[in-house]
Amino acid sequence: MLIKPAYSKIDLAAPQNWQHMACGQYIMEQTAELTRLHQRRLKPGKTVVVGSLGPGLNDCFRSNADWLTVGAGQQVAVRSKLTELALKENSIDNLIAPFVLEFCQNPHQLLREATRVLDEDGVLILTGFNPYSPAVASGFFIRHKKSFPWCGRYFTLIRVKDWLEVLGFEILESEFYVSHFLHHSEHRGSDWSTKLSETIPGLRAAYFIVARKQTLVNRLKPSVQRKQFAVNGRQTATAMSTKPFSKSKSNLRGKL
């Protein structure tokens, strides 16, 4: 439950679907709604949703035939490890990763794989649980320790954004969402925790990040031309100029 180093020495179990998490249906609906609101940020082209929770977001892309789910779950279209994605380099335009870092043994490698498979200016949508939220802090309770999402490891929004920036991503959007403390196994409508979370966004249970893979542009340096000056038939110096330069040997001898 506590905030720990990124790499885990043991393999971690991940939820196989949204129903395995407390208030999973509510979290899925909130994630789907926020994804739809940010679809304008997505790059036209191929979209891949990674992780076992991907199939639950089908409705977001029902109108887009060029998308698929990838992960280790039973309902995904392509079975693959998240740290070794079965995708070619620079082959997709958008990658969506809902709540995968918390249950991944090597989240750094997962993000490196996302960088590898995304094309130039590709967009990454990443969601995770907010360790500063009372919803996640309630994992200290004995009844929560072995259930999802409290059996995962949590990384702060600032920490994840730093990882992405190191990998060359530009953060386009970031916000907290899921205004509920997950103190029931199912969402039962607005209550005191919803009202408190809506008043103080930093207490919400999850974060949402939209980032773009930046393209490195090589800046062309002005060509430098070297010209030889001849004096009395001898080359005495080399001058540097960015503009074409020409003088005849006869003119130089006349002036000297």
C-alpha positions in Angstrom: 0.0 0.0 0.0 2.8 2.4 0.9 4.6 4.4 -1.8 7.5 2.2 -2.8 10.4 2.2 -5.4 9.2 1.8 -9.0 10.7 -1.7 -9.5 9.2 -4.6 -7.5 11.2 -7.7 -6.8 8.1 -9.9 -7.0 5.5 -10.2 -9.7 2.2 -8.4 -8.9 -1.3 -9.5 -9.5 -3.5 -7.2 -11.6 -7.3 -7.0 -11.8 -8.7 -9.0 -14.6 -11.6 -6.7 -15.2 -13.3 -3.6 -13.7 -15.5 -5.7 -11.4 -12.5 -7.0 -9.5 -12.0 -3.5 -8.1 -14.0 -1.7 -5.4 -16.5 0.6 -7.2 -15.0 -0.7 -10.4 -18.1 0.0 -12.5 -18.1 3.6 -11.3 -14.4 4.0 -12.0 -14.8 2.6 -15.5 -17.6 5.0 -16.3 -15.6 7.9 -15.0 -12.6 6.9 -17.0 -14.6 6.3 -20.2 -16.3 9.7 -19.9 -13.0 11.5 -19.4 -11.4 9.7 -22.3 -14.3 10.8 -24.6 -13.9 14.4 -23.4 -10.2 14.3 -24.4 -10.6 12.5 -27.7 -9.9 15.7 -29.5 -6.3 15.3 -28.3 -5.9 11.9 -29.9 -4.0 11.6 -33.2 -6.0 10.2 -36.1 -4.9 6.6 -36.8 -4.4 3.4 -34.8 -5.3 3.3 -31.1 -4.2 0.6 -28.7 -5.6 0.1 -25.2 -3.2 -1.9 -22.9 -4.0 -3.9 -19.8 -6.8 -6.2 -18.7 -9.1 -3.2 -18.1 -8.9 -2.2 -21.8 -12.0 -4.1 -23.0 -14.2 -2.2 -20.6 -13.5 1.0 -22.6 -14.9 -0.5 -25.8 -17.7 2.0 -26.0 -15.2 4.9 -26.3 -14.0 3.6 -29.6 -17.0 1.9 -31.0 -17.0 4.3 -34.0 -13.3 3.7 -34.6 -12.6 0.5 -36.4 -8.8 1.0 -36.2 -8.2 0.1 -32.5 -7.4 -3.0 -30.5 -6.7 -4.2 -26.9 -3.4 -5.7 -25.8 -2.5 -7.3 -22.5 -2.4 -10.5 -20.5 -6.1 -10.7 -19.8 -8.6 -13.2 -21.2 -10.7 -10.7 -23.2 -8.0 -8.7 -25.0 -7.6 -9.0 -28.7 -3.8 -9.6 -28.5 -2.1 -11.5 -25.6 1.2 -9.8 -24.7 3.3 -8.8 -21.7 3.0 -5.1 -21.0 6.7 -4.8 -20.6 7.3 -6.6 -24.0 4.5 -5.3 -26.2 3.9 -7.4 -29.3 3.9 -4.3 -31.5 6.3 -2.9 -34.0 8.3 0.2 -33.3 6.6 3.5 -34.2 3.5 1.5 -35.3 0.6 3.1 -33.4 -0.7 6.7 -33.1 -2.4 6.5 -29.6 -1.9 4.3 -26.6 -4.2 4.2 -23.6 -3.1 2.6 -20.3 -5.8 2.5 -17.6 -4.4 1.7 -14.1 -1.5 -0.4 -15.2 1.5 1.1 -13.4 0.2 0.2 -9.9 0.2 -3.5 -10.8 3.3 -3.7 -13.0 6.5 -5.2 -11.7 8.6 -2.8 -13.8 6.6 0.4 -14.6 9.7 2.1 -16.1 10.0 -0.6 -18.7 6.2 -0.3 -19.4 6.6 3.4 -20.2 9.7 2.7 -22.3 7.6 0.2 -24.3 4.9 2.8 -24.8 7.6 5.2 -26.1 8.9 2.6 -28.5 5.6 1.6 -30.1 4.2 5.2 -30.4 4.8 7.0 -33.7 6.1 10.5 -33.9 3.8 12.9 -32.1 1.8 9.9 -30.8 -0.5 10.5 -27.8 -0.4 8.6 -24.5 -3.4 8.6 -22.1 -2.4 7.2 -18.7 -4.6 6.8 -15.6 -3.6 5.8 -12.0 -4.6 6.0 -8.4 -3.8 9.0 -6.3 -1.7 8.0 -3.2 -2.7 11.2 -1.5 -6.4 10.4 -1.6 -8.2 9.0 1.4 -9.6 6.4 -1.0 -6.1 4.9 -1.4 -5.0 5.6 2.2 -7.9 3.4 3.4 -5.8 0.5 2.2 -4.4 0.4 5.8 -7.7 -1.1 6.9 -7.3 -4.9 7.3 -10.4 -5.6 5.1 -8.8 -3.8 2.2 -5.2 -5.0 2.2 -5.6 -8.0 -0.2 -8.3 -6.5 -2.5 -8.0 -4.2 -5.6 -7.0 -1.5 -5.9 -5.4 -1.4 -2.4 -3.0 -4.3 -3.1 -1.0 -2.3 -5.7 1.8 0.2 -5.5 1.1 3.9 -6.0 3.0 6.7 -7.7 2.1 10.3 -7.4 1.0 12.4 -10.3 4.1 14.6 -10.2 6.3 11.5 -10.1 4.7 9.9 -13.2 4.8 13.3 -15.1 8.6 13.4 -14.3 9.1 9.9 -15.8 7.2 10.9 -18.9 9.2 14.1 -19.4 12.4 12.2 -19.1 11.2 9.9 -21.9 10.6 13.0 -24.1 6.8 13.4 -23.6 5.0 16.7 -23.5 2.3 16.8 -20.9 -0.9 18.2 -22.6 -3.4 17.6 -19.8 -3.4 16.3 -16.2 -6.1 16.3 -13.6 -7.6 14.3 -10.7 -10.9 12.5 -11.1 -13.1 9.8 -9.4 -14.8 11.9 -6.7 -15.3 9.1 -4.2 -13.3 7.5 -1.4 -14.2 3.9 -2.5 -15.3 3.0 1.0 -18.0 0.7 -0.4 -17.5 -2.2 -2.7 -20.0 -0.6 -5.1 -20.8 3.1 -5.8 -24.1 4.0 -4.2 -24.4 7.5 -5.5 -23.3 10.9 -4.2 -22.3 11.0 -0.5 -20.1 12.9 1.9 -16.9 11.7 0.2 -18.1 12.8 -3.2 -18.9 16.3 -2.0 -15.6 16.6 -0.2 -13.7 15.4 -3.3 -15.5 17.8 -5.6 -14.5 20.6 -3.2 -10.9 19.6 -3.0 -9.7 18.0 -6.3 -6.5 16.8 -4.8 -8.4 14.3 -2.7 -9.9 12.5 -5.6 -9.1 8.8 -6.0 -7.4 8.9 -9.4 -5.4 11.0 -11.9 -5.6 11.3 -15.7 -2.7 12.3 -17.9 -2.6 13.1 -21.6 0.9 13.3 -23.1 2.4 13.6 -26.6 5.6 11.9 -27.7 7.7 14.8 -29.0 9.6 14.5 -32.2 13.3 15.5 -32.3 13.9 18.0 -35.1 17.5 18.4 -36.2 18.2 22.1 -36.8 20.3 22.7 -39.8 23.4 24.8 -39.1 24.5 27.3 -41.7 27.2 25.9 -43.9 30.6 27.4 -43.4 32.8 27.8 -46.4 36.6 28.0 -46.1 38.4 30.2 -48.7 42.1 30.3 -49.3 43.8 33.6 -49.8 46.8 33.6 -52.0 49.5 36.3 -51.6 52.4 36.3 -54.1 51.5 32.8 -55.0 51.6 31.5 -51.4 48.7 30.4 -49.2 49.1 32.3 -45.9 45.8 32.0 -44.1 42.3 30.3 -44.2 39.3 32.5 -43.7 35.8 31.4 -42.8 32.6 32.9 -44.4 29.0 31.9 -44.6 28.6 33.7 -48.0 30.3 32.9 -51.4 33.5 34.8 -51.7 35.8 35.1 -54.7 38.8 37.2 -55.7 41.2 36.7 -58.4 44.9 36.3 -57.7 45.7 39.2 -60.1 43.6 41.7 -58.2 45.2 40.7 -54.9 48.7 41.0 -56.3 47.8 44.5 -57.7 46.7 45.7 -54.3 49.7 44.4 -52.6 
